[in-house]
Amino acid sequence: MPNNVEIVKRLYDACMNKDFDTAKALLHSNYTLKDPMMEINSAQELLDMLKDCPSGRMENVDFISEGNKVVGVFDAIAMEPVPSRMRMCSIITIEDGKVRAEEMFYDTAKIPQEVKDLMQKNMPGKKKAA
């Protein structure tokens, strides 16, 4: 069985590569995400949102694991709709070998307005982009 960091790495790789079958297999049935700009309350809701997002990548990634928690710190790189780089931190809870919950932290003021507009379009009914 993979360790918690391996589970998170596999999920992040699947999401970045839009491999939704693998991502779905790594997400707990009661998955939740709390983010400065949105809340997601199911694995399917996350997958639906990711389908409409431009592709991106992560650089300078570090993980720390303790018990059922993994903390990931990374640079999120986007090329569309405008090039941007943002330092992010995510606290991930693993349950039954799957990602059960995430809480993300980042400075919303560093997100280009074009990206905020795209996020708002792809996430109707979610928190308004800051």
N, C-alpha and C positions, 0 to 999 in steps of 0.2 A: 504494500500500500504506500502511495507517495506521501511524503511529509507535507505539512501545511504550506510551506513556502513553495514547494513544487506544484501544489494545487493552484495557488494564486498565480504563479508564473504561467501555468498552462491556461488558466482563464484569461489573463491579460493578453497572452499571445493569440488566443482564439478570438477575442474581441477585436484586437488590432487587425487581424487577418480576415475578419468577417466570417469566421468558421462557426456559424451559429449552432450547428449540431453539437460540436465539442463544447461550446460555451454552455449550452442548455444542460448537458450532462454534468457539468461542474457546478451548476447553480442549485442550491437547496430549493425545495418546493415552496418554502416560506421566505424567500429572498427579499431583502429590503435594502434600499440605498438612501442615505441622507447626504445631501450635497448642498453647498451654499446657494445653488440656483434651482434645485429641484428635489423632489422626493419620488422614489420609485418603490412600488409595493408588491412587485412580483417579478419572477424571472422572465416571464413573457413580456411584461412591460419594458424591461431593460432591453431585451432582444429586439423588440419593435422599434425602440428609440434608436438603437445602434444601426439598424438597417438604413435609416435615413441620414446618418451622420457621415461627413466626409472621413476618409481614411486618415489615420495618423500613426504616430509611432512614439515610443518611449525611449529616453536616453538617461544616462546617469542614474540607473536604478539600483536601489539598495533595499533589502528586506531584513527585518528583525522579527524573530518569532519567539513567543513566550506563551506556553499553554495552548489555548485554542485561538489566540490572536496573532495576526501578522500585521506589521506596520510596513507599508511600502512608501518610499520617498523617491520621486522621479521627476524628470522634465517631460511634460507632455508636449509633443511637437505636432502642429497642424500646418498643412500647406494650403488648405482651402477653408473658407473663401478668401482668406488672407493668411500669409505666413505668420505663425506665432509660436512662442515658446513660453511655457508656464511651469513653475515649480509647484508640485502638488504632494500632498501626503494623504494616505488612505489607511484607515484602521479597519482590518478585515477580520470577521469572526467566522471560524470554521466549525461546522456541526455535521456529524455523520459523514465526514470526508468530503463535504461540499461547502461552497461559499454561502453562508447563511445571511450575512449582513456586511455592509460597508458604510463607513462614514468618511467623507472626503473633506479635505481642507485646502483652500487656495485663495489667493487674492483676486476677487472678481473684478477689481478695478484694472487689472492687467489684461483682461479679455478684450480684444478689439470689438467695436460695436457691430461690425458685420457678422462676427461669430455669435454674439448675443442675439442678434436678429434671427440668425439661422436656428439657433437653439430654441428660441421662443416659437418659431414656426413648427419645429419638429416635436415640440412638447406642449400641445394645447392642454389647458387645464392644470398645468404644473405651476410651481412658484414662478413669478415674473423674474426675468433675468435682472440681476442687480446692476 
